[in-house]
């Protein structure tokens, strides 16, 4: 949704966006976390953490969609622009040892979906808090 409506993230930083659908989403999220064993305070923290992760992950894709829309509006050649930016990024990466290894080995993009990896890692961390005897809300 955020990629299709790339203006949403900047709007969220300047406007309070809350309505019945967001309230129902929040209610369902809290129900899931509390049913999993989180206290009310922990459920609030877990829901906020996952939402922040999703928004952060979507921000890059939304920025790219906004950039492409900007290029289209201005009649620019998106492929040419992307090639130029990619060449600049690769030149910068070549100056740093860990990034240079990845560029040289053509491993710029790790296998799998980074969003899926991050979300699964985050959820596994939340799950481990449920089962931890010392679990408590921050």
RATAUR-V361062 format. One record per run of one state. SS is the DSSP state (helix for helix, strand for strand, loop for the rest). FROM is the first residue (numbers start at 1). TO is the last residue. If there is no record, write none. Layout:
# RATAUR-V361062
[[SS/FROM/TO] [SS/FROM/TO]]
This chain:
# RATAUR-V361062
[[loop/1/6] [helix/7/14] [loop/15/19] [helix/20/35] [loop/36/39] [helix/40/73] [loop/74/77] [helix/78/93] [loop/94/96] [helix/97/104] [loop/105/113] [helix/114/131] [loop/132/138]]
